[in-house]
Structure formats: C-alpha cells, structure tokens
Amino acid sequence: MNHAHTHTAHQSGSHGHHHGDGSTAQAEVLDLDAEVLAEHTASITGWLPLDAGPHHIVDLGCGTGAGTFALLDRFPDAHVTAVDASSEHLQRLRTKACTLGVQERVRTVQADLDDDAWPELGSPDLVWASASMHHMAHPHRALRNVHATLVPGGLFAVVELAGHPRFLPEGAPSEQPGLEERVHAAVDRLQAEHMPHRGADWGPMLTAAGFTVEGERTIAVNIEGSRSEAIGRYATSVLQRIRSVIADRLSPEDLAALDQLLDTSSPHSILQRDDLTVRTERTVWAARRT
C-alpha cells in the first residue's frame, strides 16, 4: 500500500503508508481496502484500551484515510493529524474529509517518516500506525520518535498485516490450481528483500523503545464475497498490483492464468466469480507511554 521500491499496494491496510509512489492504482486499492475491511477496522478502534476519548490523534502513514476516518467516527470529539509522504493520497484524504463534512477535524502533513527530523505533529494522546511501520527503513528510530511525540500516558496503536489478502477458493482456477498461493509466495519473497519488518512482532520493539505493551490482539478476517461487488474490484486491484511487480517471477502458465483472471472482459474474470472471499489477519498492539 503506499511505498517506494516494488511494494504492492495492499498493506491494506490499510490503510496507508509513509512512502508515496503517487500511483492512482495504489490509492484505489487503499480506498477499496478501507471499504471492504471497515467493520474490522472499527472493531480494532473499539478494542483500544482508552479510559477517555483522545483529543488529538496522529495517523502515521495514513494513505487515503482508512484509519483517519475510522478514528474520527469512533472518537467524535477528536481531531486527526494525518501524515503520509504521498501528496496524491493526502489530496484524496482531504477530498473525502470535505465530502464527509469533517474537514475542520483533519490536518494533513506531507512527510517521509524515515527522515532524521520529524515534522511538528503537536502532542497527541493517541498515535495510530496501520500497515506503515514495516515500510520504514529505521523502525526503531521511528518508535522512539513516536514515544517522544506522545503525551505521557498516551497510547500508540500499531496494526500489522499477515501479508496480502487471499480471495480465491482452494483449487482455483481449475486450469492452474494453487495459482494464488504461488503468486503470494513470489510477492512475499520479493517483499522480504525490501521490507524485513513486514509481519514483525512489534511487542519487543515497542518495549525496547520505552513503551509498556498493554494489549495484543489478532483479528481473523474472513468475508464472504457474495456480500459485496466491491470485493471483486478489491481482488482485481490487489492482484493487478501484485502482478505489476512479480510478472517476471511467475511461470508462463501461471502468468497466463493470472492475466485471464485479471481480464475484466473475460468470462473467466475474477469479477465473474461468485465464490470469492477476503481472508487475512491483522494484529494490533496497544502500547502506553508511561
């Protein structure tokens, strides 16, 4: 979801990341991610161990705003500072804020969180980072910066993803069974080269940065595709993004089968299937600056 190098867009998560590639396709994946996984994002914001509603929230690597708008909805008295490196993502976020009538509660900051000097983000009592920490070249330094930014007693919520979501049933497509697993294996190998912290256990790193980890929760996502045509578009967008970076790592047979799934005019297109699901996991850590 929003980063340099060869990263694909999912990181879907949500919700957005700190390096922008300016890609409209990537922004569209983030928007679909927000739509399809809205219920699960709401369950995470509702789980956070907060005695009172926060007043100032910082959304690090906000992408197109999945976390920002979930937090504004959950905490009606709060305002959010949304931080991302992509000007396109931030523009989309501002447009959505105006559409929803919450523009007065949102401030956007364009910044690369790998820079030595962080932008002035005020004194938040909640910092949210969904699928963004693993994109940082120096996550330990970033964690220390978050600790210094939070007010004493403030909470840091880190949401991590178990990779890209799966969509197809086992054995599909019939002419190339197991295609999706091979596609995911290829993109996982590629991303491991560029993002060694993707899928990391953030608990020990949070503790090392001075936080007290107060809770950890893993949420399994399993959404039946028949509920929403958005899932077909989401699956198509995610797999198109993955294809754009791993085409040369697939066999000719697998690439042809993937292209058939992604051909929206084909009767074998993903959009024509009625057996899609969204399967993934998210883990959230709630860490306190004591």
N, C-alpha and C positions, 0 to 999 in steps of 0.2 A: 503494500500500500504505500507510501509516497517516497520512494527513495532512489538515491542515485545508484550507480553501478547497474547491475542486472536485476534488481529486486522486482518481483512482480507485485501486483497491487494488493492482493488480498489483504494482508495484515490489517485487515478487516478486523479491523477491525476496526476496527475499527476504526478502525477509527483513526487512522491518520498518523502521519509520521513526520519526522522533522526535516528530512532532505526532500526537496521537491524536484521532480523531473518535469513539472509543468504539463504533464500529459492529461489531456481531456479524458482519454480512455481510463486512466487510473482514477481520476476524480469520479467518473461514472461508476466504477467498481465500488469505491468508498460510499457513494450515495446508496447503491443497492445493498451494500453490506449493512449500512445503517437501517435501511427499511426492513430487510429480512430478519435481522437479529435484534430489532428494537426491544422485543419482550425480554430477551436475555440481558441486554444492557441495563434495562430498568431493574431487573432482579439484582444485578450487581450493585447499582447505586442504592437500592433499598437495603442491602445487606451491610453496607459500610457502618462500622461502629462509631457513630457520632451521637454525642449527648444532646447537641443542639444543631440546628441547621447552620451550615457555613455561610459567611457573608461574602467572602472573596475566594473564588476558585480559579486556579490556573490549570488549563488543559494543555499539556505538553505534547507536541506532535499531533495537533488537533485534526489534521486532514481537512475534510469538508464539514466537520462538525458533529459527527455522531455522538461523541461524548459530551460536547458542549451543550447540545440541545437536550440530551437526556438529563444532564445535571441541572440545567435551568428549569426543566419540568419538575424534577424531583425536589428542588430547593427554590421555591418561588421568591424568596427574599434575597437570593444571592445574585451576584454578577460574576461574569466569567471573563478572564483574560485568556484568549485563545492564541496559541503560539505554534507557528509552522514555518518552514523555510520556503514553501511554495506560495507565491503570490496568487496563482490561479486558485488554489484551494481556499485561501483566505478570502478571495473575492466571492467565491461560491458561498462560503460561510456567511459573509456579510449580507449577500442577497437573500439567503434563507432567513436570516435574523429579521430582515425587514418584512419579508412575507409573513413571518410568524408574529410580527409586532413586538419583538424583544430586542430590537437594535440598541435601545438605551441600556441594556444589561450586558452588552458584549463589547469588549475591546479586542482588537486583533493586533498581534505583534509578529512581524516577519523577522525570523532569526534562525540561525543554524546553531543548534544546541551543542555542537561539537567545538564551537569557537571557545577560545580561552575565556573571553569576557562574555558573561551572560547579559541579556538585556535587563533593564529595570522592570521587574514584574510586580512590585509592591510587596505587601506582606500577606500572602494568602493563608487561610486557615484550612484549605484543602487543595492538594495538588493531585491531579489525575493524569496518568500516563498509560494509555491503552495502545498496545502493539507499537510502541515508539521507542522504548528503552533499548530494545535489541538492535536498533539501527544505529546506535551511537558507537563511534569508534572508541570512546573513552567512557564507558558507562559508570565506572567507579567515581570518576571526577564529576559526572553529571549527578550521581546520587548525593555526593557531598554538596553540590550546588543547590539541590532541592532542599537538603537539610538546612542549609544556611538561609534559604528563602522563606521557608515556612515559619509561621509564628510558633513560639514554644507551646506545646500541646497540640499543634496542628497535625493533620493526618495526610499521609501520602498513599494513594491507591495505585498499585501497579497491576495492569492486566496484561497477561501474556497468552499467546495463542499456541495451540498444538499444530502449527502448520496451516496450510490451506485447507478449506473445507472439501469434503468429498460429496459427490452428487449422484453418481450412477450406482445402480444395484450391482451386486457381485455377479460376475459373468457377463457383464455388458461392456461394449456392444457384442453381439453374438459372433461377428466375424473376427473380432480381436479381443477375446475375453481377458480381463485383467488390465486393460489399457490404462484405466485411470490410476491404478497403483503404480504402473511403470512410469507414467507421466509425473506422478508425485515424487517417486524415488529420484527421478532425474532432477527435478527442481530443488528437492531437498539437498541433494549433493552439491548443486551449484550454490545454493544459498549458504550452506555450511562454510563454503570458501570465503564468503563475503560477510556473513553475519554469524560469528561464532557464538553469540549470546542469544540467538533465537531459540526459544523453548527452554531458556535457562531457569534454574531455581533461584529466584531473586531473594529469597529469605536470608541466606547467609550474607549476600552482598549488602542488603539493607541493614543488617545488624552491624556489619563492618563499617558502614557509613555513619553509624551513631543512632540509628532508628531502633525502636522497640517494635517488633512484629507482633501485632495484637490478634491477627486472624489470617487464615489462608483458606480459600475455598475454590474447588474446581467445579465448573458448571459444564455438564454434557449438553451439547446442542444436537437435537435430532428433530428436524422439522419436515413434515410430510409436504412434498412439492405440490400435491393437488390443491393445497390451500391457497396458492398464490402464483399467478403467472410471473410475478417478479422473480421467483426462484429460477425459472427458465432463463430469464435475462441475466440473472446473477451468475448462474452456472456458465453461461456462454461467455460473459465478460471475464470471469476468473480464468477460465481455460484459454481464452484468447490471449490474456496477459501472460499466462504461463508459456503458451506456445511461442510467443514472441522472443522468449529468452532460451528455450531449450530445444527448438526445432532441430538443431544440428546434433542433438544428443539422442534422438529417437531413431529407431529403425524405420526404413521406408514404409513398411507395412503399418507400423503404429502411427506414423505421421499422416499417412493417407486416411486411416480410420479416424484420427482426431480431426482432420480437416473436414471429413464428411459430417461429423457431429457439429462442427462449427459453421457449416454452410447453412445459413438460415433459409435458403431456398430449397434445400434437400428434404425429401420425405424422411430421411434418417437424422435430421437435425435434432439437437437437444431440445429445441423449442417444441418439437412434435411429441416428445415423450411424456407419458403420464405417470412415470414411476420414479421421478426424481425425489431425492431427499437432501437436506443440508445436514451434514454430520461433521461435527468438530468439537473441540473442547477449549474452554477458556479457564485460566487460573488467575485469581486475584489475590494479592497480598495487601493487607491494610497495616501500615506501619506508622507509628507515632513518633513525632519529635518530642521527646520527654524533657 
